[in-house]
């Protein structure tokens, strides 16, 4: 109890240093939060988003002074969870843990979504930028560089399966963008989440996956998979030895950047004062050495933006992925 109290005081002190209003104060509003806050999870337990949410859960709860509950409503590439929150009461107590896929590429992939990824949500706070990495099973594909990978696939059109964590997810879109740029003919095998997709690669059901760095580090360190290139413009500190895809020099890879982000969204109509308080709490937690260290050591980059800045990010992301979907001629419906 003493340790918990001290930890909460430290977070509140950090909050004050940042010049942010105390969580319990807002002119014209009752004290918030008065009870637990629920984060609706878009993907399964053990997935990359779940790992990050779990890292944030307890520090946020200590700072808010109320429990933070994670509720899994998995399905349709995050659309099940998004629809649930789009229809939730806009009181700050129900949030969705979204991604650049759920609130970006899905808008282009699914023509009949029962919500609009921009107008039906309030962008609350980004959490991290996530790099994917081209991961191969060396027993299925004995290649050591991206060039060797491309040459092998081009010599065997339609032979190799690539895994993803589901139709329309960031892992699917990253691979689809690579294939479109390089003219590769591969078979997409969608799984029901990150853990199943990785197992599919390890079992040889698929040769490879473009998965989040944090979800393949264990297998990489154990020598079970080989990493050929990260999808960001710069190398990732946690795997500095792995080049970027753009560094390969292969025509079509210049400027390749297919990273994603994780973030919190609220239903439209959520009061701006509550949104600002949640954003401030997230920023405070992200700047604690404990949380920042855990996130960055797993290959992520902390992203800190105001709600207004993040709204612009969401809009730009939606336009970017709409172009990728058109170029790759992908349609989920």
N, C-alpha and C positions, 0 to 999 in steps of 0.2 A: 504493500500500500504506500509506504514512504517513497519507494523508488518511482512508482506510478505518479505520485503527486509531484515529485521533483521534476519528472520528465514533462508533465503537463505545464508546470510553471516555466520551464525552459522554453517550451514551444510558444507559450503566450508572450514571454519576454521577447523572443525573436520576432513575433508578430508585431509587437509594439515598436521594435527598432525599425521595422520596415515602414512605419508611419501609417499602418492600417488601422481602421476602426475596430475596437473590440467586437467579438462575435455577438455579444449579447446586446449591443446597442445599435439602433437604427431608428431614426426619427420617424414617428408615425407608424411603427410596426411593433408587434409584440416580440418578446424575446425569442430569438431563433438560434439554435434548434431547441424545441421543448421535448422532443422524443427522438427515437432512432432515425437515422437516415439510411435509406436503402439504395444500393447501387445495383442496377439490373445488368447482369453479365451477358454479353453477346455470344460468347464462345465457351466451350466446355472447361471443366476443372482440369488444371494441368496445362492449359494452352498458354501462349505467351501473354495474352491480355490478363488472364487469371493470375499468373505469377506476379505481374506488376500491380494488379489490384490488391493482392494479398500483402505486398510490401507496403502499400499505402494505407491499408485498412486500420491497423492499430494506431499509428501516429495521428491519423486524421481523427479517430475516435477520441484520443486523449485531448487533442486540441479543441474539438467541438464540445467535449464534455457529454457526449451521447454516443451510444453504440452505432457503429457503421456495419450494416448488414449487406452481404453479397448474395443476391438472388439470381440463380441461373435460369434463363429463359432462352434456351439455345435453339437455333434452327434458321434455315433460309439465309445463310451467310450474315446473320446478325439482324435480319429484318423482323424476326419474331420479337426480340427484345426491344428493338426500336419502335415498333408499332405499339407495344405495351406502354412505353414511356410517352410516346406522342399523345396518348389518350389519358395519361395520368393527370391527377390534380396538380396544377402548377404552384406548388407551395414550398418547393425546395427539398421535400422529403423523399422524392423519387427521382433518381438520376439514371442515365444509361452510360455504360462504359463503351464508348464508340471508338471507331478507327477511321483511317483514311479510306477504308473500303466501305464500312457501313454508312458513312456520311459523305461519301465521295463517289467511288466507282459504282456502287449499287444503283445510284440514280440513273446511270447510263445503261446498266446491265438489265435492270428490271423495269419494264415499261409500264407496269400496272401496280406500282407501290401504293399502299393505302395511306401514304404520308409523303410530305416533301421534306427532303433531308436538310433543307435550309429554313424554310418558313415555318415548319412545325416544331422546330427545336430552337433553344437558346444555347449557343456555344458558351460553355462555362469556363473551362480551363483545359489547356493541353497539359500532358504529363511528360511524355517522352517522344523523341524521334527514334524509330527502330529501323536498323539496317537488316535487309535480308541478305543471305549469302547462298550462292549456288553450291549445293551440297550433293555429293555423289557417293554411291556405294561402290568402292573400288573393285569389289568382286564382280559387279555387273558391268561397270565401265572402268577399264584400267587406263584412266587418263589422269594427267597431273596438271594440265593447264587448260585454260579456257579454249585456246586454239585447238588443242587435241580433242577437246569435247566437241567443238563445232565441226571439225573435220570428220569425226566419227559419225555424228548425227547426219551430216550431209551425205555421207557415203551409204547410209542406211535409212532412207526416208520411211517414216511410219513404223520403224522397228521399236523405238524406245518410248517407254511410258514415263511421264513425269508426274509426281504426286503434288497435291495441294491440300490445304486444310479445308477446302470446300469451294464450290462454285462461287466466283465473284469475290473471294477473299483476297487480301493483299498478296498472299503467296501465289495464288492463281494469276493475278494481274501482272505481277512482276515477271513471271515466266512467259506469259502471253506477250508482254512487251518485248522481251528478249527475242522470242521466236519470230515476232513480226518484223523486228529490225533486221534480223539476220536471215530471214527466209527459211527457218528450220521447220521440218515436218515431224512433230512429235505427238503422242497421244496423251491427252490430259486424263488423269485419274483422280477425281476428287474424293477426299476422305471426310469424316465427320468431325475433324478437329486435329490440332497439332500432334497430340500423342499417337493417334492412329496413323497419321500420315508419316511420321518418322518411323514407326514400326513397319509400315509398308515398304519404305526404302531399305531398312535394315534387313527385311526378309527377302528383298529382291523382287517384290511385286512391281516396284517402280525403280528406275535407275537413279532417280535424283529428285531434288526438291529445291525450291528457292525459299528457304525458311528463315525465320528470325534467328539472329546470331545466338540469342540467349537460350533458344530451345535446342540447339545442336552442339553447344559447347561441350557438354558431357561426353557425347559420342565421339566428338572430334578429339578431345584429349585422350580418350581411350583407344584411339586409332581405328574406330569402326567406320568412320566416314572421312571423306577428303573434301576440303573446301577450296573452290576454284576462283571465286571472286565475289566481293561484296557489292551491293547494289547502290551504295552511296557514292557521292562525288569524291569523298576522301576516305582513306583507310580507317578502320575501326580499331580503337586503342586496344581492346581486349584480344584482338587477333591481328596485330599489326603486321604480321608476316604474310597475311593474305592480301593480294592486290585488289584494286577496284576493277570492275568489269571494263570501265573506260580505259584503264591502263593497258589492256590487252593489245591495243593497236588494230584490232579487227575492224574493218569498215562497218559502220553502223552502230558501233559501241561508243563513239565519241559523245561525251556529255551524258552518258547513261546514268540516271538517278531515279531509282524506283523504290525509295524508302517509304515508310509509312509513319503515322503517328497514332498514339493512343490519347484519349481525352474524355472528359466528362461533358455531357449535355443534359439540359433540363427541358421540360415541356415548354412550348411557347406560352407566353403570358406570365412566366415566373418573374416575380418582382426584381427589378434591377439591383436593389439593395441586397437582396438575398444572394443573387448571382455574384455580386462583388465580394460578399463575405466568403462564399465557397471558393471563389477564385483566390482570394487572399490566403485562405487556409491551405489550399493546395500548394501555392507558391511557397509558403512558409515551410511546409513539410518537405517539399522538394529540395530546399536549401539546407536542410539538416544534414550533417556529415553521414549519419547512419543510412538514411534513405538514399541520398545522392550516391554514396559509395556502392550500395547494393545494385542500384540501377546501372551505373556506369561500368562496374566490373563485369556486368553481364553483356556488355556491348551496346548499351543504349546511350542516348544523349538527352539530357534533361532539357525540356522546352518550357520556357516561362514567357507567357504573354497575358496581356489584359484581355477581358472578354471582347473588347472592340477589335484588338489586334487578331485575336483568334477567329473572329467572324470573317475577317478578310482572308485568313489562311484557309478556312473551310471553303469559301467561295472559289478561291484560286485552285484548290485541290479538286473541286468538282469539275471545273473546266478542263483541267489537265487530264483527268481520267476519262472524261467524255471523248477527248481526242484519241486517247490510246484505244478505247473500246471501238471507235470507228475504224481506226487504222488496222486493228487486229480482227475486225469483223466478228466480234463476240456478241452473242445474244443468249441470255439465260432463259428468257420466257419461251 
